[in-house]
Amino acid sequence: MEPALGESCAHAAGVCLEHERHTPDNTVLSVDGTRNAMYSLSWTPTTDRVRRSWQDLQEATEWGAAGLSAILARDLTGYEILERSCKGSGFDYWVGNSNAEGSLFQNKARLEVTGILHGSESDISTRLQQKTHRFSEHPHELPSMVVVVEFGMPRSRVSE
């Protein structure tokens, strides 16, 4: 992911976390699903300018989830976001080993990301099912990964 885009996604995640009354120095993200983990989150407190830039909380949730998903994908699988996929492809990002040599799709997987600002267990499960279903509508031999980020607790569910 382009560093400037990563920074912007981090700002969006900070806006969502602070909107849900989490603090930059004492927030834990729990991850469950096909991978389980706990992460201590820290970020630079958002400024008024950042909050105004991410005033649309729906977009902040989408982009904040993308930022956290990029970190989770790298940490849990070793894959980095290589590029954004095209609209209509059924997923958001191509992920893989950025140092891999070989064919175009070697060491790559598909990543679908979704964010929920404040949701229940049922909301997370439903969203995961919806996003997983998208892969069946666009079958591919490459591995697929779905990451749901919920900012209220905060928590994330990963499915591979």
N, C-alpha and C positions, 0 to 999 in steps of 0.2 A: 504494500500500500504506500502510495506517495506520502512522505512525511508530513506535508502540509495538510493532506486529507486526514491522516491519522490524528494530528493535533486538533483539527476541527471536530472529529468524531469524539475525541476525549472531552472537548468542551461540551458537546451535546450530552454525553454521558454524565458529566458533572452537573449540568443543569437538571437532568432527570433525577439524579440521586439527591441533590439538594432540595428539589421540589418535593420529594418523598421524605424529607427531613433527616437524611443521612448526613454524616459529617465526614470531611475529608481525611480525618485522622483516626476514625474508629468505625469502619464499615467492613463487614465480611460478606463476600459473595459465595454462596454455596452452589455447587454444581452437582447435578445428578443425571441419571439416565445411563447411557452406555459407558460413560466416564463419570467418576465421582472425585470431587476435590473441594477444597476450601481455599479462598483467596482473601488476603487482607488488601483492601483497596485503599489507595491514597491518590489524591489529586490536588491540584492547586485550586483553592476556593474560587468559585466563579465571580466574575466582576459584573457590574451592572451592564457594561457593554456586551459581554458574552451572553448574559441573560436576555438582553434585547435582541441579539443576533439569533437566538434560538427561542424566540417568543412563541413560535408554533410548536407546542409540546408534542404533537403527533410526529412532526419531522424530527424533532430532537430525540424522540424515542427511537425512531427508525435508525438514525445515524449513530446515536449512542450505542444501540445494540450492535451495530456493525463494528464499532470500535472495540467493544468488549469481546465480540465474537472473533475478531482478528487475533486478539491476545490469547483467547482460549484455544483456537485452532492451532496456533503456533506452539503453545505450551503442551497441549494434550496430544497432538499428532506430529509435531515438528514441521507442519506445513505453514507456509506464509501465503497471504493473499497475493496472487500474481496479477490478476486483472479482473475487472468488472465484466460480467457476462452481458450479452445483448438482451434487450427486452424481448419477452416471449420465449426465452430459452428454458424457463421453468426453475431457474435458480439465480442466485445473486452474484457469486464469485467463483472464479477458478482458483483453487489453492493447490500448492505443491511445494516441492523443494526448489528454491530459486537457483541453486547451484547445480541442479541435475543437467546432465548432457544427454543427448539422444533425441528420440522422436518427439514430436510436438506434444503428445498427451502422456508421455512417460512421467511417472511420479506426480500425477495430477488427480485432483478430485473436485467434485462440485460441492459448493457450500451455499446453503439457503439460510438466511438470517431473518429473524423477526423479533420485534420488541413489544413489550407490554408495559405501560407506565405503572399501573397498579392493578394487579389481577389475582385471582384465586387459583388454587390447584387445578380446578376444572378448566379455567381459562387457559392455563399453560398446556394442559393435556390436549384440549381441543385445538389450540393453535399448532401444537406439534403434529397432530394427526393431519390437519389441513396442509401443512407444509410438506410433510412426508408424502402425502397423496400427490402433490405436484410432481414429484420425481417419477411416479408411476405413469403420469400423463406424458412425460418426456423421458422414456427409457434410454439408458446409456449403460455401457459396460463399465464405466469408471465408477469408483466409489463415490458415495454421497454422504453428506453430513448436514444435519439441521441443528441450528442453535437457537433456542428461545431464551431471551433475556427479559426478566421481569424485574423492574426497578423498585417495587414496593418493599420487598423483603431485604435486600435484593437476592435473586437466585437465577439460576440458568439451568436449562435442561438440554442435554446433548443427545442426539440420536445419530448413529452411523449405520 
